[in-house]
Amino acid sequence: AATLTGTSFCSAPATIPQDPDGLPPTHPLPPTTAADHLIPRNETI
């Protein structure tokens, strides 16, 4: 089980490095901005 958890953790950050430690440095704005961008994006589609 430990091995699976470790792999999952490595996959999560590798797939979306902007979620964990990539959000603050990449986007100095609060998480609200990211959500706001997703909302209008769906509307446009």
N, C-alpha and C positions, 0 to 999 in steps of 0.2 A: 504493500500500500504506500509505503514511504517513497518508493521509486516513482510510482504513478503521480503522486502529489508533486514531486520535484519536477517531473517532466511537464506537468500542467503549468506550473509556475513559470518555467522557462519559455513555454509556448505562449503564454498570455502576454508577457512583456515583449517577447520577440515579435508577436503579431501586431500588438498595439502598444508600442513604447511611449506613445503620447498620453496613455491613460494613467500609468503610475507616476514615474518621475519625469515624464516628458511633458505633462500638462503644464506645470508651473513654469519651467524654463521656456518651453515653446510658446505657451500662451499665458502671459502674465495676468491676463484677465481672469475673473472668477469662473467657476464651472457653469454659471448661468449663461455666459456668452456661448459656450459650446452647445448647450441645449437650445439656445435661441437660434443658432445657426442651423441646427437639425430641423427645427420646426418650420422655418421659412423654406428650407430646402425641399421638404416634403410637399409643401403647398405649391411650390413652383412646378414640381413634377405633376 
